[in-house]
């Protein structure tokens, strides 16, 4: 923390679009969590069906 603040925004060179890394990390984590839970649920249903 050189400047006494945390920066999680990155401005592109064109000046358009701001990338918020923290929000992307949370969204990707939630997507992976839901996918993991879905795959486990489907695998349990398939294993118990036989």
Order of alpha helices (4+ residues) and beta strands (2+ residues): beta-beta-alpha
